[in-house]
Amino acid sequence: MIDRRRFTLSAAALAITPHMRALVPAAPEPLITAKEIARIDHGRILKAANDYLAQKPITLTASHSQRSTGGPHDYFSEGDYWWPDPKNPGGPYIRRDGLSNPANFNDHREALIRLSLHVPALTAAWLVTRDTRYARHAALHLRAWFLDPATKMNPNLQYAQAIFGVSPGRGTGIIDTLHLIEVTRAARHLEKANVFTPAELHGLHEWFAQYLDWMRTSKNGIEEELAKNNHGTCWVAQAAAFAVYTGNQDAIALCRKRFKENLMPDQLAPNGSFPLELARTKPYSYSLFDLDVTAILCQLVSTNDGSADDLWQFTLPNGNRYKKAVDFMFPFIQDKSQWPYPHDVEYFDDLPNRQPSLLFSGLAYNEPRFIALWRTLPPDPKTAEIIRNFPVRQPLLWVTPV
């Protein structure tokens, strides 16, 4: 039986609840919505998706390099900046930072990037039209890459970014699967399209669970996890994407921890720059790249609730947070001519593009100038090297709830 005092308090609480609710300010409307992005990107999405409908999947089993020590289902690539030594022809390759060797084997990387272009665009087309042709064709690619025993890829990157005469595969090669981040985002949407059987969905989740386990336990994976520059960021962003896709809460917690204890302290300078990227021969490109990948990580696993795991708001002892990095790069995205550091040795004129860091941080911080600038930038890079460092091409997939 309730006593008089509790009854009075309960009645009062009930009486004022509607009034109090009226006094609570409503959450601000997002600066840009999924509906608006669908409108902005409608034409580009359908143009790409309609082109892709006529193209069959191409997996890594379609080509093989004699320099690979792996089998036909093993991904193989060679380090970009490694070249024959003119002083020792036929000997171990030597490094020329920032200059990509066009003679290196690149077929598997190109096939993986092709997958990362086709599946998200087809999935975005399904989202804007609900035409299941697009979803079915996206599913065809995913089956070929991750389920079909004749064509699927083994869930490891043991032979990625090999160096002739030096290494059969390195931890740095794990950056190549950065392009699977948006593929898993698309796969999450496709689960609502009824284009997979329960067994197929289980198989897709199992492939990414195995790959995530390899990333966390293999020598190459651990080496890349500990990298202090954009390679470390890419490892964490990938682990976050695959953990979210497979529901691995332990790995999600690890990614948040590495963001707070390693990525931000090791990489972010007091002025908001990334000094390890500025020291490279492509300082502008790598600064944008690290900015974008960090934003992708925040978008994936930030709680957005002001708690300790709200990565957007996480603050270092010196007062820095991720927004400082966006503020640092913003004027140089807005006007590249103001860039005070050396120009990139390649492709400086092909940047910037519609950087996802502007969209994600603009929404997270409710910052109109970030969104306004994002709207003005070209959405589709044309140069292969820039495409390789631009892993989010379909923002509709990211602002539409899954």
N, C-alpha and C positions, 0 to 999 in steps of 0.2 A: 504493500500500500504506500502511495506517494505522500510525503508530508507536505504541509501547507507551504513551507518556504520553497521547496523544489517545484511545487505546482505553480506558484507565483512566477518563479524565474522562467519556467518552461513556457508559460503563457505569454510572458513578456517577450521572450525570444521569438516565439511564433508570430507575435503581433508586429514586431519590428523587422522581421526578415524581408518582406517585400520592399519596405522603405529602404533598408540598408542595401539591398541589391540594386535599387535604383541609383544609389549614391556611388556604387563601385564603378569606376570608369571602365568602359568597354575596351577590350584589346584593340590596338590600332589595326586598321585595315592594312594588309600587305601592300607594299608599293607596286608590286606587279603580281598578278595571279596566274594560275595555270590556264584559265580561260583566255587571258590576254596573250600569254605566250603561244597558246595554240593558234590564236588569230594571227600573231606576228609571223609564226613559223609555218603556217599551214601550207603555203606554196612550196617552200623549200623541202619540207618533210615529204609531201606527196611526190614531188619531182624525183627525189632520191629513191623513195620506196618503190615507185613505179618502174624505175630503171632496174632496181635490184630484184624485182619479181621475176624477171626473165633470166636471172643468173643463178646457176647452181652453186652449192657450197664447194669451196676448195679448202681442204685441210692440209696439214703438213705432210701427209702421206703422198701427196701429189709430186713431191720433189725430195731429193736427198743429195747431200754433199759427201763426196768421197773423203773430205777432211773431218767429217764427224765420226766420233768413236761410239756413237749411239746407234740405235736401230731405227727402223722406218717409222715408228710411232713416237720417237723422241724428238722433241723440239731442239733445233740447233741454230745458233747464230754466231756471228763473229764480232769481236769488239770493233766499234766504229772507227776509232782513231788509231788503229794499228796498221802499219804499212811494212812492205819489204825493206830490209836494210840495204841501202845502196852499197855499203861497204862490205856486206856479207850476203850476197845473193843466195837464196835458198836456205838461209839461216833463220833464226828466230826473228819475228817481226819486232819493230820498234814503234814507239808511241809518238803521234803528232797531234796534240790535244786540239780539239775543235775542228779538225779536218777529217771528214768521213772518207774512208777508202771505198770507192765504188766497185772494186773488184771482189770485195768480201761477199760471202754467201749471205743472201738477205731474203731468200724465198719464204722461209718460215715466218719471219717477222712481217713480211708483206701480207701473207695469208692471214696472220693473226689480226693485223690492222684492218684488213678487209672485213673480217668477221665483226670487228668492233664498229665498223661503219654500217654494215648491212643490218645486223640484228637490232641495234637501237633505232635506226630510221624506220625499219619495218614495224617495230613495236610502237613507235610514236604515231605512225600512220594508222595503226589499229586503234590507238587511243582517240584520234581525232575523227575517225570515220566509223569505227566498230565493224569494219569490213574484215571478216575472218581470213580472207586471202592473205593479208599481211601477217597476221599472227601465225598462220600455218606455215608460211614461208620462213619466218624467223625461227620457228620450231624446227624446221628442216635443217637449218644450220647448226642448231644446238645439238640435235641428234648426231649429226655427222662428226662434230668436234669432240663430243663428250660421251656418247653412248654407243655408236656403231662400232663393233669390234674391228671392222675392216679399215676404218678411217680415223678413229678417235686418237687423241693425243694422250700420251702417258702423263699422269699428274705430277710432273716434276720438271725442273729446268736445270737438270744436271749438266747439260751440254750447251748452255746459253752463253753468249759472248766469249766464246773460245778465242784463244790467241795462238796462231800458228807457231809451233816450236816452243811455246811457253806454257799453255794451259789448255786442257780439253774442255773446260767450262768453268765459269767463275760466279761468285756470289753476285757481282754487279749485273749479271745477266737477268736476274729476277725482275729488274725494271722492265723487261720486255713484256711481262704479263700485266703491266699497268692497264693495258687496253681491255682486260677482262673486267675491270671495275664497272664500266657502264653496261657491259654485257650482263653482269649479274643483276644490275638494276633493272634492265629490260626483262630478264627472266622472272623477276618478282612480279612485274606487271602481267607477264604472259600466263602466270598461274591462274589468273582470273579469266583467261580467254578459252579455257577448256580445250587446249590443243595438245595436252600431254596426258598420258595415262598415269595413274598413281605410281606405277612401277617406274615410268620414265622420270617423273618428278623426283622419286627417291634416288634414281641413278644420277641425276644432275646434282642433287645435293651431296651425294656420296663422292662424286668426282671432286667437287670443290672442298669438301671436308678433308679428303686425302691430300689434295694439293696444299691446303692450309697447314696440315700436319707436317708435310714435307718442308714447307717454309719455316716452321718453328723448330724443327729437330735436325735438319740436315746441316752439314758443315757449311755449304754455300748459303743456306737460308740464314743461319745464325750470323755468318759474316756480314751479310747484307743488312740484317736487322740492326747491327751495331754501327753501321755507317753514319757519319755525322752530317753529311750534306744531303742533297736532294734524294740520294739513293736510300738513305734511312727513312726519309719521309715517304718515299714511294713504297717501301716495304710495309710501313705501318698503315698507309692508306689501303693497300691491297689486302692486308690481313683484316682490316676493319670491314672492307666490302664483303670478303668471303665469310667472315664470321657472322655478319648480319644476315647474309644469304642462308647460311646453314644453322643459324640460331646458337652459335657458340659464345655463350656469355663470358666464359673465362678469357677467350681471345679478345672479346670486346673490351673487357676490363684492362687487359694488357695494353691494348692500343691507346686507351685513355691515359694510362700510366706513362707510357713512352712519350706521348705528346707533352705531358706536364713535366716529366723528369728528365727528358733527353732532347726532344726536338726543339722545344722552345728555348731552354737554357743553352743548348749547344749552338743554335743557329741564329737566333734573333739578337741583333746588336741593339744598343740603347736607342739609336736613331731609327730603328725599324727596318734596317737593311739586313740582307743575308750575306755576311762577309765571305763565307765559303763559296758562294755563287759569284760574287763580284770578283773573286780572284781568278775565275776561269776565263778562257778566251772568248766565251760567249756570255758576258756578264748580264746583258739585258735579257736574253732568252732564258737563261737559267734562273734569274731572279723571278721572272714571270712564272716559270714552270714550278718552282718551289712554292711560290705564293698560291698557285692554283691547286696543287696537290694537297697542300695543308688545308685549304678551304674544303676540298673534297672530303678529307678526313673528318673535319669538324661537322660537315653536313651529314656524314654517315653516323657518327657515334656521339655527338654532343647531345646532352639531355635538354638543353634550351630552357632550363627552369631555374637558373640562378644557383643551382647546387654545385657541389665540388666537381661534378662531372659535366658542367656546362662549359665546354671547351672554348666557346666563343668569348666567354667572360673570364676565363682563367687568367690570372695575373701573376707575373713573376715578382720576386722581391723588389726589383728596381722599378716596378710599376708598369712594365711592358705587358701587352697582351697582343693577340693576333692582329687586332685592328691597327696597331701601330705599323705593321708590315704593309697593310693595304694603304694606309695613309702615306707611307713612304713612297710606294710605287705609283700612287694615283696620278700625281702631276706628270710623271713620265709616260704613263699610258695615255693621258690626255694630250700631251704634247711631247713626242719622243725627241724633238730637237733640243729639249732642255736636259737630256740625259748627260750627267756630268762625268761619266766614266767612259772608258774605251768602248768603241763600237764593237759588236760581235764580228768575228772573223768571217762568218758566213750568215747569210739570210737576215741581216739586220733590217733590211728594207721590207721584209715580209711580216713584220710585227708592228703593233699588237693586233690581236684579233678579239673576238667577243669572249674575253677571259671569264671563266666561270667563277673566279674569286670575286669579281665585282658583283655578280648576281647573288651568290650565296651570302657574302658578307653584307651586301646591301639589304637583303631580307633580314639577316640575323641582327644587324645593328639599326635597322629602320633608317638607313642612310640614303636619302634621295639622290645625292650626287653620284653614288656608286651605280645605282640603277640607271640613271640618266646617261652616264657614259657607256655603260654596257649596251644600251639600246643603239648607240651610234656606230658600234664597231662591226666589222664584217664577221659573219658567223662561220664561214667555211674557209679555212686556210687552203691554199692551193699547192704549196711546196711540200714535198714528201717529208722532209726533215721537220717542218713545223707541225704537220699532221701527227707525226710520231710523238711530239711533246704536247699534244693537245687532246687529252683523254676524254673530255666531256663535250660531246657534239650535239646532244639532244636534251636541252634544259627542261623540256616538257616532262621528261621521265623523272626529273628530280623535284619538280614543284608539284607534281601530281602525287597524292598520297598512295602508298602501296599497302 
